[in-house]
Amino acid sequence: MDHRDPPGIIAPHIPADAYRRAEATGHPVVIVVHTTDPAGRPMRHYLVPLVIAGAAAMGCWGLVAALCALLDAAAHTFTVITQTAGPIGAGGITFKFARGGRKS
């Protein structure tokens, strides 16, 4: 977790004995601040959207695969029904969906 000072504090804490010694002797107080802030953005700023996009893409491919399996099953069911039912007629018009088997 990053350390953040509350607003209004512009310098880190100076120990009281160091401050009083500098005040008594007239020496300046030197404050050295070590910053460890990274120069760029952290990797998680890029990684999280990529993971979300990858999960969405995998979900879409899963839906496409499920739709293809459903259509394949429907086509097989249709061919089985048409082969067993024979010609279908309505009002004098007859449709034959499947060819009959050849007799040799």
Buried (B, 14 or more C-beta within 10 A) or exposed (E): EEEEEEEEEEEEEEEEEEEEEBEEEEEEEEEEEEEEEEEEEEEEEEEEEEEEEEEEEEEEEEEEEEEEEEEEEEEEEEEEEBEEEEEEEEEEEEEEEBEEEEEE
